[in-house]
Amino acid sequence: MQGLDVEKPIVCYCTTGKRSKEAAMMLKEAYPHAQVYSLKRGIQHLMDGQA
């Protein structure tokens, strides 16, 4: 995770939210003091409301 600025908030997102949740948990484990967020239900949920 080279080059990741953990001093700034980190937002993870994917299509359905499953992979971003896993990534956020891994990041939080590696950097306990980082502000890590995952987009619940993913981008697809947001796009479904936009059609």
C-alpha positions in Angstrom: 0.0 0.0 0.0 2.8 2.2 -0.9 2.0 5.8 -1.7 -1.2 5.8 0.3 -1.6 9.0 2.4 -3.2 7.7 5.6 -3.3 11.2 7.0 -6.3 12.0 4.7 -9.6 10.2 4.8 -9.7 7.1 2.5 -12.9 6.1 0.7 -13.3 2.7 -0.9 -16.0 1.9 -3.4 -16.9 -0.7 -5.9 -20.0 -1.8 -7.8 -21.9 -3.6 -5.1 -20.0 -2.6 -1.9 -18.7 -6.1 -1.1 -15.1 -5.6 -2.2 -14.9 -2.1 -0.9 -16.0 -3.3 2.5 -13.2 -6.0 2.5 -10.6 -3.4 1.3 -11.7 -0.9 4.0 -11.3 -3.6 6.7 -7.9 -4.5 5.4 -6.8 -0.9 5.4 -8.2 -0.3 8.9 -6.3 -3.3 10.1 -3.1 -2.1 8.6 -3.6 1.5 9.6 -5.7 1.6 12.8 -5.7 5.4 13.1 -6.7 6.1 9.5 -10.2 7.3 8.7 -11.4 4.6 6.3 -14.8 4.5 4.7 -16.7 2.1 2.4 -19.6 3.1 0.2 -22.4 0.9 1.5 -24.2 -1.0 -1.2 -21.8 0.4 -3.8 -21.9 2.6 -6.9 -24.6 0.5 -8.6 -27.1 1.4 -5.8 -26.5 5.1 -6.5 -26.7 4.7 -10.2 -30.0 2.8 -10.0 -31.7 5.9 -8.5 -30.2 8.1 -11.3 -31.7 6.3 -14.4 
